[in-house]
Amino acid sequence: MKQDRPYQAGAPDVAPEGERIHYRGPVMTRGRMIPTDNTYANLLAPESSTEWLHMDPWRVLRIQAEFVDGFGALAEVGPAVAIFGSARTGSQDPMYAAAHEAGALIARRGLAVITGGGPGIMEAANRGAAEADGTSIGLGIELPHEQDMNRWVNLGMTFRYFFVRKTMFVKYSDGAIVFPGGFGTLDELFELLTLVQTHKIKKTPVVLFNTEYWAGLFDWIDQVLRGEGMISELDPKLVHITDDVAEAVAVACGDGAVD
């Protein structure tokens, strides 16, 4: 049996009777506990299976990477307004013209315009901002049948995950204008309203454009949800509904005044 030598202060860092000490990062091993492989060789070794690519721990790393890339791309953009609305809105639609005007007015105020980067309302707002020589941002989403980023985006990023993308919208927008749209637009609207309602974020100006389009929904919210006590008396007031582009931009930019 091996005998440990008596401890001596200042003695060299060697194992008893010359046994080798092995370090892997902060972990020390000796004797039979010393591994037979090494970390660098493990990194470069061929994979016998790629199942790990489809497992949750690897997905967490991809999610983390999307957050890092998004924060890095947008952190220095400065004040911005998000514009939401349907990808299906044609270029001859009055809502396209209104979103185009809104994008231009926001850019002329020195703020960036952030959209989902697709066609329709998103394209119109990006186009207005770009033509006004402003910062035109598109935050796209990877979908089975999704279109490319519209050509008016001058800073764009495509996300795998909706929740990462929506985090970027909320984190880097100081206000929002919501044009007519479908499920995606409603999702973005109610995500934002929920965060404001629950005080997860500061009160953010949210403007709904096109009174006729939104009237039925918000009549129901006011009469049914509020009437049944599902929301507070103040919650319907979290939004401002208008048909005036200049008013929408002024409210979304935080001053509430019409240019």
Residue pairs with C-beta under 8 A, 6 or more apart in sequence:
2 16
2 17
2 19
3 16
3 17
4 16
5 11
5 16
5 17
13 21
14 21
15 21
15 30
15 31
19 30
19 31
20 30
20 34
21 28
21 29
21 30
22 28
22 29
22 30
22 34
22 35
23 29
24 35
24 39
29 35
52 58
62 160
63 161
63 164
66 159
66 160
66 161
66 164
67 164
67 167
69 157
70 139
70 157
70 159
70 164
70 165
70 167
70 168
71 171
73 155
73 157
74 137
74 168
74 171
74 172
77 112
77 135
77 137
77 155
77 172
78 111
78 112
78 135
79 110
79 111
79 112
79 174
80 111
80 112
80 113
80 114
80 135
80 137
80 172
80 173
80 174
81 106
81 111
81 112
81 113
81 114
81 173
81 174
81 175
81 176
81 177
81 249
81 252
81 253
82 114
82 115
82 169
82 173
82 175
82 176
82 177
82 188
83 99
83 102
83 103
83 106
83 113
83 114
83 115
83 121
83 122
83 125
83 176
83 177
83 178
83 179
84 115
84 116
84 121
84 176
84 177
84 178
84 179
84 181
84 185
84 188
84 189
85 95
85 99
85 120
85 121
85 122
85 125
85 178
85 179
85 180
85 181
85 185
86 95
86 120
86 121
86 179
86 180
86 181
86 182
86 185
87 116
87 118
87 119
87 120
87 121
87 122
87 147
87 184
88 119
88 120
88 182
89 95
89 96
89 99
89 120
89 121
89 124
89 179
89 180
90 96
90 120
91 123
91 124
95 121
95 124
95 179
95 180
95 209
95 210
96 120
96 121
96 123
96 124
97 124
98 124
98 179
98 209
98 210
98 245
99 121
99 124
99 125
99 128
99 179
99 209
100 124
100 125
100 127
100 128
101 128
101 245
102 125
102 128
102 177
102 209
102 245
102 248
102 249
103 113
103 124
103 125
103 126
103 127
103 128
103 129
103 130
103 132
103 134
103 136
104 128
104 129
104 131
104 132
104 134
105 128
105 245
105 246
105 249
105 259
106 112
106 113
106 128
106 129
106 134
106 249
106 252
106 253
107 113
107 128
107 129
107 130
107 132
107 133
107 134
107 135
107 136
108 132
108 134
109 249
109 253
110 134
111 134
111 174
111 253
112 129
112 134
112 135
112 136
112 137
113 125
113 126
113 128
113 129
113 134
113 135
113 136
113 137
114 137
114 138
114 139
114 168
114 169
114 172
114 173
115 121
115 122
115 123
115 125
115 126
115 137
115 138
115 139
115 153
116 122
116 138
116 139
116 140
116 141
116 165
116 184
117 126
117 137
117 138
117 139
117 140
117 149
117 150
117 153
117 156
117 158
118 138
118 140
118 146
118 147
118 149
118 150
119 147
119 150
121 179
121 180
121 181
122 138
122 150
123 150
123 152
126 136
126 137
126 138
126 150
126 152
126 153
127 136
127 150
127 152
129 135
129 136
129 152
130 136
130 152
130 153
130 154
131 152
135 154
135 155
136 152
136 153
136 154
136 155
137 153
137 154
137 155
137 156
138 149
138 150
138 153
138 155
138 156
138 157
139 156
139 157
139 159
139 165
139 168
139 169
140 146
140 149
140 156
140 157
140 158
140 159
140 165
141 158
141 159
141 160
141 162
141 165
142 158
142 159
142 160
149 156
149 158
157 168
159 165
159 168
162 187
166 188
166 191
169 176
169 188
169 192
170 191
170 192
170 195
170 201
173 204
174 204
174 205
174 253
174 254
175 204
175 205
175 206
175 207
175 251
175 252
175 253
175 254
176 189
176 192
176 204
176 205
176 206
176 207
176 252
177 207
177 209
177 248
177 249
177 252
178 185
178 188
178 189
178 206
178 207
178 208
178 209
179 185
179 209
179 210
180 209
180 210
180 213
180 214
189 206
189 208
192 204
192 206
193 206
193 235
193 238
193 239
194 200
195 201
196 202
196 203
196 204
196 206
196 238
197 231
197 235
197 238
203 238
205 240
205 251
205 252
205 253
205 254
205 256
206 238
206 239
206 240
206 252
207 239
207 240
207 241
207 242
207 248
207 251
207 252
208 214
208 218
208 239
208 240
208 241
208 242
209 241
209 242
209 243
209 245
209 248
210 243
211 241
211 242
211 243
214 241
215 241
218 236
218 239
218 241
221 231
221 235
221 236
222 236
224 230
225 231
225 235
226 232
226 233
226 235
226 236
240 248
240 251
242 248
242 251
244 258
246 258
246 259
247 258
249 259
250 256
250 257
250 258
250 259
